[in-house]
Amino acid sequence: MGVRYSSGQPPPLISGEATLLVALVFLFLLAMSRRGKSCGGMKLLKQRMFLLVGLVILKWVEGLDDTNVTDIDMQYASGKGFYRPLMVGLTLINGAAAKGAVCLDGSLPGYHFHRGYGSGSNSWLIQLEGGGWCGTIKNCLYSKKTRHGSSYFMEKQIPFIGILSNKAEENPDFFNWNRIKVRYCDGASFSGESQNSGAGLYFRGQRIWQAAMEDLMSKGMRYAKQALLSGCSAGGLATIIHCDEFRELFPRTTRVKCLSDAGLFLDSVDVSGRRSLRNLFGSVVTLQGVRKSLPRSCTSRLNPILCYFPQHLIASVRTPLFLLNAAYDTWQIQASLAPPSADYRWNWYECRKDYARCSAPQIQHLQGFRNQMLRSTRAFSRSYKNGLFINSCFAHCQSERQDTWFAHDSPRIGNRGIAESVGNWFFDRVSVQAIGCPYPCDKTCHNLVFK
């Protein structure tokens, strides 16, 4: 699914792939019609036509309602200062297999590592990749044939931009740190501990996390003077889950903090009155044996499924934590609030693709979602050690994009952007508890519109 900035152009009614399939179906039926001229033959032909077209539309709807994907396929943002990103190669963790720390398909996990230098040579930034979840055997079998389930399909090089950029003008506080992106291939936010031998699936997210950290510690991270664990989307959830474990890797003299970007998934009621995301999270927790990775302080009082939601987890995190989130998170709108499976009459089709096409009642519904997000962080924000940046944008993963992380027109709350706010919080320069005014007053947003 592609994404662009808002330009007022309506999204296509159906995808290019669906259009091609429909065209092929009609060409096939046209050819068949020349072979059968009788009334009975034409009647049978019409029945076949409706059946085939119906199947095409059904498969298209299934494709839209893919709640297992949280990463957005975006073109690399072009513009002054970041048109030549640093490309960093993939490193496989060779000792992981002996520890049972493998991807869904049994392949080795990996990461991309760019060494720090100068004043940043003893500072470490770990970013956990996002990419959705798989909570059924069928979905996990699909995922294991992608980069989110197998290192065989991972890119050999990826661009380091945003919070991973090596340019001071793009990433002023972390550009010369040791910067690592840990690839995501377990389907449970680095937290599963199980397997399904019959299907050939390994749910080893917790072991992958541990193997990656052990490998990085052996490569110098044990000497870190300061360290930041970050992650986006499913990686943002993983950051919250593992934040205290990360803290325990280092001496008390090391400054250690965590940044969760677009990881504040809410247990919300969807437009049909059900809880779509709770159903998905429930299947992930059950299938992949996630309970063992969740803090006892939460599971001792709540169902483990509820403890997979950050709104119930953040109270258990002792390490300083920064929550960066869009109040109108586009993934949650599309997959949790108004997924096609809950939008029976397709009333939300235009709105979930383009915020400018939302009706007044729909905007009011989204304002309710924003209010729920603010309520869920109220107690969290009272702690001076924690940081908060919730802007009223239609966005997802703002630390990974250069245009939203740090650029001349990046989103701001007050007079500070995201990169400056995170830096101020990490280095204790300024306390950061920033909440933007509700839509449509924020004119600095880089809102996403889906094709």
GUNUTI-44537 format. One line per 4 residues: number of its first residue (from 1); for each residue x, y, z of N, C-alpha, C. Coordinates in steps of 0.1 Angstrom, whole numbers. Example, Ala and Ser with C-alpha at 12.3 -4.5 7.8 and 13.67 -1.06 7.14 Angstrom:
// residues 2
1) 132/-57/78/123/-45/78/132/-33/78 | 128/-22/71/137/-11/71/129/0/79;
//
This chain:
// residues 451
1) 9/-12/0/0/0/0/9/12/0 | 7/21/-10/15/33/-11/10/44/-2 | 18/54/0/14/66/8/20/78/2 | 13/89/4/18/102/-1/13/113/9;
5) 18/125/7/13/136/14/-1/140/8 | -9/147/16/-22/151/12/-21/161/0 | -29/159/-10/-28/168/-22/-42/170/-27 | -52/164/-20/-66/167/-24/-71/157/-35;
9) -62/148/-40/-66/138/-50/-73/126/-44 | -84/122/-49/-90/110/-42/-83/97/-45 | -83/88/-36/-76/75/-37/-84/67/-48 | -77/58/-55/-84/50/-65/-95/41/-58;
13) -105/37/-66/-116/29/-60/-111/15/-57 | -103/9/-66/-97/-4/-63/-83/-3/-68 | -75/-13/-63/-61/-13/-66/-58/-17/-80 | -46/-14/-85/-42/-18/-98/-42/-33/-100;
17) -38/-41/-90/-38/-55/-91/-53/-60/-93 | -62/-54/-85/-76/-59/-86/-82/-55/-100 | -78/-43/-105/-83/-39/-118/-78/-49/-129 | -66/-53/-128/-60/-62/-138/-67/-75/-137;
21) -70/-80/-125/-77/-93/-124/-91/-93/-129 | -98/-82/-127/-112/-80/-132/-111/-80/-147 | -102/-73/-153/-100/-72/-167/-98/-86/-173 | -89/-94/-167/-86/-107/-172/-98/-116/-171;
25) -106/-115/-160/-118/-123/-159/-128/-120/-170 | -130/-107/-173/-139/-103/-184/-135/-108/-198 | -122/-107/-200/-116/-112/-213/-118/-127/-214 | -117/-134/-203/-119/-149/-203/-134/-152/-206;
29) -143/-144/-199/-157/-147/-201/-161/-143/-215 | -155/-132/-221/-159/-128/-235/-155/-140/-244 | -143/-145/-242/-139/-156/-251/-148/-168/-249 | -153/-171/-237/-162/-182/-235/-175/-180/-241;
33) -180/-167/-242/-193/-164/-247/-194/-168/-262 | -183/-167/-269/-183/-170/-283/-184/-185/-286 | -182/-193/-275/-183/-207/-277/-197/-213/-273 | -205/-205/-266/-218/-209/-262/-228/-199/-265;
37) -237/-201/-275/-247/-191/-279/-261/-194/-273 | -263/-206/-268/-277/-210/-263/-280/-202/-251 | -293/-201/-248/-298/-194/-236/-293/-200/-223 | -293/-214/-223/-288/-221/-212/-273/-218/-210;
41) -266/-217/-221/-251/-214/-220/-249/-200/-215 | -257/-191/-220/-255/-177/-215/-259/-175/-200 | -269/-182/-196/-272/-182/-182/-261/-187/-173 | -255/-198/-177/-244/-204/-170/-232/-194/-170;
45) -230/-188/-182/-219/-179/-183/-221/-167/-173 | -233/-162/-172/-235/-150/-163/-232/-155/-148 | -237/-167/-145/-234/-172/-131/-219/-173/-128 | -212/-178/-139/-197/-178/-137/-191/-165/-136;
49) -196/-155/-143/-191/-141/-143/-193/-135/-129 | -204/-136/-123/-207/-131/-110/-198/-138/-99 | -197/-151/-101/-189/-158/-91/-174/-154/-92 | -169/-153/-104/-154/-149/-105/-152/-135/-101;
53) -160/-126/-105/-159/-112/-101/-160/-111/-86 | -170/-118/-80/-171/-118/-65/-159/-123/-58 | -152/-133/-64/-140/-138/-58/-129/-128/-58 | -128/-121/-70/-118/-111/-71/-120/-100/-61;
57) -132/-95/-59/-135/-85/-49/-132/-89/-35 | -136/-102/-32/-133/-108/-19/-118/-108/-16 | -110/-112/-25/-96/-112/-23/-90/-98/-21 | -96/-88/-28/-92/-75/-26/-95/-69/-13;
61) -107/-73/-8/-111/-68/6/-102/-75/16 | -98/-88/14/-89/-94/24/-76/-87/24 | -72/-83/12/-59/-76/12/-59/-63/19 | -71/-56/19/-72/-43/26/-72/-45/41;
65) -78/-56/45/-79/-58/59/-68/-66/65 | -56/-63/61/-44/-70/66/-39/-63/79 | -44/-68/90/-40/-61/103/-27/-66/108 | -19/-74/100/-6/-79/104/5/-70/100;
69) 2/-59/93/13/-50/88/12/-37/94 | 23/-33/101/24/-20/107/34/-11/100 | 42/-17/92/52/-9/85/45/-3/72 | 49/9/68/43/15/56/54/16/45;
73) 50/11/33/59/11/22/60/26/17 | 70/33/21/71/47/17/84/49/8 | 82/58/-2/94/62/-10/103/70/-1 | 116/69/-3/126/76/5/123/91/2;
77) 121/99/13/119/113/12/130/121/5 | 128/127/-6/138/135/-13/137/149/-8 | 149/156/-9/149/170/-5/163/174/0 | 164/186/3/177/192/6/183/185/19;
81) 195/180/18/202/175/30/201/160/32 | 191/153/26/190/139/28/187/131/16 | 193/134/5/190/127/-8/201/116/-10 | 211/115/-2/221/105/-3/223/98/11;
85) 214/89/14/214/83/28/226/73/29 | 231/71/41/241/61/44/234/47/42 | 241/38/35/236/25/33/244/15/42 | 237/7/50/244/-1/60/241/-16/58;
89) 251/-24/57/249/-38/54/243/-47/66 | 238/-58/62/232/-67/71/242/-77/78 | 242/-78/91/250/-87/98/242/-98/104 | 244/-111/101/237/-122/107/243/-126/120;
93) 235/-130/130/241/-134/143/244/-148/143 | 256/-152/140/260/-165/137/258/-175/149 | 259/-170/161/258/-179/172/244/-181/177 | 234/-174/170/220/-174/174/213/-188/173;
97) 216/-196/163/210/-208/161/212/-218/173 | 224/-218/178/227/-227/189/219/-224/201 | 214/-211/202/206/-207/213/191/-208/210 | 188/-213/198/174/-214/194/168/-201/191;
101) 176/-191/189/172/-177/185/171/-176/170 | 160/-180/165/158/-180/150/145/-173/146 | 145/-169/133/133/-163/128/122/-173/126 | 110/-169/122/99/-178/120/102/-190/112;
105) 110/-189/102/114/-200/93/126/-208/98 | 132/-204/109/144/-211/114/157/-204/109 | 156/-194/101/169/-187/96/174/-178/107 | 187/-174/105/194/-166/115/188/-152/116;
109) 187/-146/127/183/-132/129/195/-123/125 | 192/-110/124/203/-101/121/201/-86/124 | 211/-78/122/210/-64/124/219/-56/115 | 217/-43/114/226/-34/106/233/-25/116;
113) 246/-24/115/254/-18/125/264/-8/119 | 263/5/123/272/15/119/280/21/131 | 293/19/131/301/23/143/301/38/145 | 301/41/158/302/55/162/316/60/162;
117) 318/73/164/331/79/164/332/91/172 | 344/96/175/345/108/183/338/108/196 | 331/118/199/324/119/212/313/109/213 | 309/102/202/298/92/203/303/78/203;
121) 316/76/204/322/63/203/318/53/214 | 314/59/225/309/51/237/294/52/239 | 287/57/229/273/59/230/266/49/220 | 255/43/225/248/33/216/233/36/215;
125) 229/35/203/214/36/200/210/23/193 | 200/16/199/195/4/193/181/7/188 | 178/4/176/164/6/171/158/-8/167 | 147/-11/173/140/-24/170/130/-22/158;
129) 132/-29/148/123/-28/136/109/-32/139 | 100/-26/133/86/-29/134/82/-38/121 | 69/-42/121/64/-49/109/52/-58/112 | 44/-55/122/32/-62/124/33/-74/133;
133) 23/-82/133/23/-94/141/16/-106/134 | 19/-118/138/11/-129/132/6/-138/144 | -7/-139/144/-13/-146/155/-20/-159/151 | -19/-163/138/-25/-176/134/-14/-183/126;
137) -15/-196/125/-6/-204/117/-6/-199/102 | -17/-196/97/-18/-192/83/-10/-179/81 | -12/-169/90/-5/-157/88/10/-158/91 | 13/-167/100/28/-169/103/35/-176/91;
141) 27/-185/85/33/-192/73/35/-182/62 | 26/-172/61/28/-162/51/40/-153/54 | 41/-149/67/52/-140/72/65/-146/70 | 66/-159/72/80/-166/71/85/-166/57;
145) 77/-162/47/82/-160/34/85/-146/30 | 86/-137/40/88/-123/38/100/-119/47 | 104/-106/46/115/-101/54/111/-101/69 | 99/-101/72/94/-101/86/93/-115/92;
149) 98/-125/85/98/-138/90/110/-147/87 | 119/-141/79/131/-148/74/142/-139/70 | 154/-142/74/165/-133/70/169/-136/55 | 164/-147/49/166/-149/35/160/-138/26;
153) 149/-132/31/142/-121/23/146/-107/28 | 154/-106/38/158/-92/42/167/-85/32 | 166/-72/32/174/-64/23/189/-65/29 | 198/-66/19/212/-68/23/218/-54/28;
157) 212/-43/24/216/-30/28/203/-22/30 | 203/-13/40/192/-4/42/197/10/45 | 189/20/42/193/34/44/192/37/59 | 202/44/65/201/49/78/197/64/78;
161) 184/67/81/179/80/80/172/83/93 | 167/96/95/160/99/107/169/98/119 | 165/91/129/172/89/141/185/81/140 | 186/74/128/198/66/125/208/73/116;
165) 204/85/111/213/92/102/227/95/108 | 237/95/99/251/98/103/255/113/100 | 245/121/97/247/135/94/242/144/105 | 251/153/110/248/162/121/236/171/118;
169) 235/175/105/224/184/101/211/176/100 | 211/163/101/199/155/100/195/149/113 | 205/148/122/204/140/134/213/145/145 | 211/158/150/221/165/157/226/158/170;
173) 218/151/177/222/145/190/228/131/189 | 225/123/178/229/109/178/236/105/166 | 240/115/157/246/112/144/259/104/145 | 267/106/155/280/99/156/280/88/167;
177) 268/83/171/268/72/180/269/59/173 | 272/48/180/270/35/175/255/33/172 | 251/30/160/237/30/157/234/16/150 | 224/10/156/220/-4/152/206/-5/149;
181) 202/-12/138/188/-15/136/187/-30/136 | 180/-35/146/177/-50/148/165/-54/140 | 167/-63/130/156/-67/121/146/-76/129 | 134/-74/124/122/-80/131/117/-92/122;
185) 118/-104/128/114/-116/120/107/-127/129 | 101/-123/140/94/-132/149/79/-131/149 | 74/-119/145/60/-117/145/53/-115/158 | 61/-112/169/54/-110/182/62/-99/190;
189) 67/-89/183/74/-78/190/86/-83/199 | 94/-92/193/105/-98/200/102/-103/214 | 90/-110/215/86/-115/228/80/-129/229 | 80/-137/218/75/-150/218/84/-160/223;
193) 79/-171/228/87/-183/233/79/-195/231 | 79/-201/219/72/-213/216/76/-217/202 | 69/-227/197/71/-232/183/60/-241/179 | 58/-243/166/49/-252/161/56/-261/151;
197) 60/-273/155/68/-282/147/61/-287/135 | 48/-289/136/40/-294/124/41/-284/113 | 40/-271/116/40/-261/106/54/-256/103 | 64/-260/110/77/-256/108/79/-241/112;
201) 73/-237/123/73/-223/127/80/-222/141 | 89/-212/142/96/-209/154/92/-196/160 | 87/-196/172/82/-183/178/93/-180/189 | 104/-174/185/115/-172/194/119/-157/195;
205) 109/-148/196/113/-134/197/121/-130/209 | 118/-136/220/125/-133/233/140/-138/231 | 142/-149/225/156/-154/223/163/-145/213 | 156/-141/203/163/-132/193/167/-119/200;
209) 158/-113/208/162/-101/216/175/-104/224 | 175/-115/231/186/-118/240/199/-120/232 | 198/-128/221/209/-131/213/215/-118/207 | 206/-109/202/211/-97/196/218/-88/207;
213) 213/-87/219/219/-79/229/232/-85/233 | 233/-98/234/246/-105/238/256/-103/228 | 252/-103/215/262/-101/204/267/-87/204 | 258/-77/206/262/-63/206/271/-60/219;
217) 268/-66/230/276/-64/242/290/-69/239 | 292/-80/232/305/-85/229/313/-76/219 | 305/-68/212/311/-59/202/314/-45/207 | 313/-43/220/316/-30/226/305/-23/234;
221) 293/-28/233/282/-21/239/283/-22/255 | 290/-32/260/292/-33/274/299/-21/280 | 307/-13/272/314/-2/277/307/11/275 | 294/10/271/286/22/268/285/32/280;
225) 287/45/278/285/55/288/271/60/288 | 264/58/276/250/61/275/244/53/264 | 231/49/266/225/40/256/210/44/255 | 205/43/243/190/45/240/185/34/232;
229) 174/28/238/167/17/231/155/24/224 | 153/22/211/142/28/204/135/18/195 | 123/21/190/116/12/181/104/19/176 | 99/14/164/87/20/158/77/10/156;
233) 64/13/159/53/5/157/54/-8/165 | 54/-20/159/56/-32/166/69/-32/174 | 79/-25/168/92/-23/175/91/-13/186 | 81/-4/185/78/5/197/72/-2/208;
237) 63/-12/205/58/-21/216/69/-29/222 | 78/-34/214/89/-42/219/98/-34/228 | 100/-21/224/108/-12/233/103/-11/247 | 90/-10/248/83/-9/261/85/-22/269;
241) 83/-33/262/84/-46/268/98/-49/274 | 108/-45/266/122/-48/269/130/-37/276 | 123/-26/278/130/-14/283/138/-17/296 | 132/-23/306/138/-26/319/149/-36/317;
245) 147/-46/308/158/-56/305/170/-49/299 | 168/-39/291/179/-32/285/186/-24/295 | 179/-18/305/186/-11/316/195/-20/324 | 191/-33/326/198/-42/334/211/-47/328;
249) 213/-44/315/225/-48/308/237/-40/312 | 235/-28/318/245/-18/320/247/-15/335 | 259/-10/338/261/-5/352/251/7/355 | 249/9/368/240/20/372/246/34/368;
253) 259/35/365/265/47/361/262/51/346 | 257/41/339/254/44/325/240/50/323 | 240/61/315/227/67/313/219/58/303 | 208/53/307/200/44/298/185/48/298;
257) 180/50/286/166/54/284/160/47/272 | 147/48/270/140/42/260/130/51/252 | 129/49/239/120/57/231/111/48/223 | 98/49/225/88/42/218/81/51/208;
261) 82/48/195/76/57/185/65/49/178 | 53/55/179/41/49/173/38/35/179 | 42/33/192/40/20/198/28/20/208 | 21/32/210/11/33/220/-2/28/214;
265) -3/15/213/-15/8/207/-26/8/218 | -38/12/215/-48/13/225/-59/2/223 | -64/-2/234/-74/-12/234/-88/-5/232 | -90/-2/219/-101/6/215/-113/-2/209;
269) -125/3/211/-137/-3/204/-137/2/190 | -139/-7/180/-139/-3/166/-153/2/163 | -155/6/150/-167/12/146/-179/3/146 | -177/-10/147/-187/-20/148/-191/-24/163;
273) -183/-18/172/-186/-21/186/-177/-32/192 | -169/-38/183/-160/-49/188/-146/-43/191 | -137/-52/195/-123/-48/198/-114/-56/188 | -112/-51/176/-104/-58/166/-90/-60/170;
277) -84/-50/176/-70/-52/180/-68/-61/192 | -77/-61/201/-77/-71/212/-77/-85/207 | -85/-87/197/-86/-101/191/-73/-105/185 | -66/-95/177/-53/-98/171/-43/-101/182;
281) -42/-92/192/-32/-93/202/-34/-106/210 | -47/-109/212/-50/-122/219/-45/-134/212 | -46/-134/199/-41/-146/191/-26/-146/191 | -19/-135/191/-5/-134/192/0/-139/205;
285) -6/-134/216/-1/-138/229/-3/-153/231 | -14/-159/227/-17/-173/229/-9/-182/220 | -8/-179/207/0/-187/198/15/-187/201 | 20/-175/204/35/-174/205/40/-175/219;
289) 32/-177/229/37/-179/242/43/-166/248 | 36/-155/246/42/-142/249/42/-139/264 | 33/-146/272/31/-143/286/44/-142/294 | 53/-151/290/66/-152/298/75/-140/297;
293) 72/-132/286/81/-120/284/74/-108/290 | 62/-109/295/55/-97/300/58/-95/315 | 59/-83/320/62/-81/334/52/-87/344 | 57/-93/354/48/-99/364/40/-89/371;
297) 45/-77/372/37/-66/379/24/-63/372 | 23/-67/359/11/-65/351/3/-78/351 | 9/-89/347/2/-102/345/-3/-107/359 | 2/-103/370/-3/-107/383/-17/-101/386;
301) -20/-90/379/-33/-84/382/-42/-83/369 | -37/-85/357/-45/-84/345/-43/-96/336 | -52/-98/327/-51/-109/317/-39/-105/309 | -30/-115/305/-18/-113/297/-21/-105/284;
305) -33/-108/279/-36/-101/266/-37/-86/268 | -43/-82/279/-44/-67/283/-30/-62/285 | -21/-70/291/-7/-66/294/1/-64/281 | -4/-68/270/3/-66/257/0/-52/252;
309) -10/-46/258/-13/-32/254/-4/-22/262 | 3/-13/255/11/-4/262/4/5/273 | -8/7/271/-15/16/281/-15/9/295 | -14/-4/295/-13/-12/308/1/-15/312;
313) 10/-14/302/24/-17/305/32/-6/310 | 30/6/305/38/18/308/40/21/323 | 29/17/331/30/19/345/40/10/352 | 44/-1/345/53/-11/351/68/-8/347;
317) 70/2/338/84/4/333/91/14/343 | 102/9/348/109/17/358/120/27/351 | 124/23/340/135/30/332/128/42/326 | 135/54/325/129/65/318/125/62/304;
321) 113/66/300/107/62/288/100/74/281 | 102/75/268/97/86/260/87/80/250 | 74/86/250/64/81/241/62/92/230 | 65/88/218/63/96/206/51/90/198;
325) 41/98/197/29/92/190/21/103/183 | 15/99/172/5/108/165/-9/105/172 | -16/115/175/-29/113/182/-39/106/172 | -37/108/159/-45/101/150/-36/91/142;
329) -31/81/149/-22/72/143/-29/65/131 | -23/66/120/-29/61/107/-30/46/107 | -21/39/113/-22/24/113/-34/20/122 | -35/26/134/-46/23/143/-60/26/137;
333) -60/37/129/-73/41/123/-77/30/113 | -67/25/105/-70/16/94/-72/1/99 | -65/-2/110/-65/-16/114/-72/-19/127 | -74/-9/135/-80/-11/148/-93/-3/150;
337) -94/9/146/-106/17/148/-116/14/137 | -112/14/124/-122/13/113/-116/3/103 | -113/-9/106/-108/-19/96/-120/-23/87 | -117/-27/75/-128/-31/66/-137/-42/72;
341) -131/-51/80/-139/-61/86/-150/-56/96 | -148/-44/101/-157/-38/110/-166/-27/103 | -162/-23/92/-169/-12/84/-178/-19/74 | -189/-24/79/-198/-32/70/-203/-25/58;
345) -206/-12/60/-212/-5/48/-202/4/41 | -189/2/45/-178/10/38/-179/25/40 | -185/29/52/-187/43/54/-174/50/57 | -164/42/62/-151/47/66/-140/46/55;
349) -144/41/43/-134/38/33/-126/51/29 | -133/61/26/-126/74/22/-118/80/34 | -124/80/46/-118/86/57/-105/79/62 | -105/66/61/-93/59/66/-81/60/56;
353) -84/64/44/-74/66/34/-69/81/34 | -78/90/36/-76/104/35/-84/112/45 | -77/118/55/-83/124/66/-92/136/62 | -89/142/50/-96/153/45/-110/149/40;
357) -112/136/39/-125/131/34/-134/126/46 | -129/128/58/-137/123/69/-149/133/72 | -160/127/75/-172/135/78/-170/141/92 | -179/150/96/-179/157/109/-180/146/120;
361) -190/137/119/-191/126/129/-179/117/130 | -173/115/119/-160/107/119/-149/114/126 | -148/127/123/-137/135/130/-140/134/145 | -153/136/149/-156/135/163/-152/122/169;
365) -154/111/162/-150/98/166/-135/97/168 | -127/103/159/-113/103/160/-108/112/172 | -116/122/175/-112/131/186/-114/123/199 | -124/114/199/-126/105/211/-114/95/212;
369) -108/91/201/-96/82/202/-85/90/207 | -83/102/203/-72/111/208/-74/113/223 | -86/115/228/-89/117/242/-85/105/250 | -88/93/244/-85/81/251/-69/79/252;
373) -62/83/242/-48/83/242/-42/92/253 | -48/104/254/-43/113/264/-46/108/278 | -58/102/280/-61/97/293/-52/85/297 | -48/77/287/-39/66/290/-25/70/294;
377) -21/82/291/-8/87/294/-8/97/306 | -19/99/312/-20/110/322/-11/107/334 | -12/95/339/-4/91/351/11/90/347 | 14/84/335/27/83/330/34/96/329;
381) 27/107/325/34/120/322/36/127/336 | 31/122/347/34/129/359/48/127/364 | 54/116/359/68/113/363/77/122/356 | 86/129/363/96/138/357/105/131/347;
385) 108/118/350/118/110/342/113/107/329 | 100/106/327/94/102/314/92/114/305 | 91/111/292/89/122/282/77/118/273 | 71/129/267/59/127/260/59/137/248;
389) 56/132/236/54/141/225/42/135/216 | 30/140/219/18/135/211/13/147/203 | 16/146/190/11/157/181/-2/152/174 | -10/162/170/-23/159/164/-22/157/149;
393) -14/147/145/-11/144/131/-17/131/127 | -19/129/114/-23/116/108/-10/110/103 | -3/103/112/10/98/108/13/85/116 | 25/79/113/29/67/119/44/65/117;
397) 51/64/128/66/62/128/73/75/124 | 74/85/133/79/98/129/94/99/132 | 100/90/139/114/91/141/122/84/130 | 116/76/122/123/68/111/123/76/98;
401) 115/87/97/115/95/85/123/107/87 | 131/111/77/139/123/79/131/135/79 | 120/136/71/112/148/70/104/151/83 | 101/141/91/94/143/103/103/143/115;
405) 115/136/114/124/136/126/131/149/127 | 138/154/116/146/166/117/148/172/103 | 140/182/100/141/190/87/136/204/90 | 138/212/80/134/226/83/119/228/85;
409) 111/218/80/96/219/81/90/208/89 | 98/202/98/93/190/106/82/194/115 | 74/185/119/63/188/129/68/193/142 | 61/202/148/65/209/160/53/210/169;
413) 57/210/182/47/214/192/53/226/200 | 47/237/199/53/249/204/64/253/195 | 76/255/200/87/259/191/97/248/190 | 94/235/193/103/224/193/98/213/184;
417) 107/207/176/104/196/168/107/183/176 | 105/171/169/106/158/175/121/155/179 | 130/157/170/144/154/174/149/162/185 | 146/175/185/151/184/196/144/180/209;
421) 131/176/209/124/172/221/130/159/227 | 133/149/218/139/137/223/153/139/229 | 161/147/222/174/151/227/174/158/240 | 165/168/241/164/175/254/160/166/265;
425) 151/157/263/147/147/273/159/137/276 | 165/132/266/176/122/269/187/128/277 | 191/140/273/203/146/280/198/155/292 | 186/154/296/181/162/307/183/177/306;
429) 182/182/294/183/196/291/170/203/295 | 159/197/291/146/203/294/136/192/296 | 127/193/305/116/183/307/107/185/295 | 102/173/289/94/173/277/81/166/280;
433) 70/173/281/57/168/282/48/176/272 | 50/173/259/44/181/249/31/174/243 | 20/181/243/8/176/237/2/186/228 | 1/183/215/-4/193/205/-19/195/206;
437) -24/206/201/-38/209/201/-45/200/191 | -58/197/192/-65/188/184/-66/192/169 | -68/183/160/-71/186/146/-82/195/145 | -81/205/136/-71/208/126/-62/219/129;
441) -59/222/141/-51/234/144/-36/233/142 | -31/221/142/-16/219/140/-13/220/125 | -6/230/121/-3/233/106/11/227/103 | 18/221/112/31/216/110/32/201/106;
445) 20/195/107/20/180/105/24/176/90 | 30/165/89/32/158/76/22/147/76 | 9/150/72/-1/140/73/0/130/61 | -3/118/64/-2/107/54/-16/105/47;
449) -16/104/34/-27/100/26/-24/88/18 | -33/78/18/-30/65/12/-36/64/-2 | -29/58/-11/-34/57/-24/-43/44/-25;
//
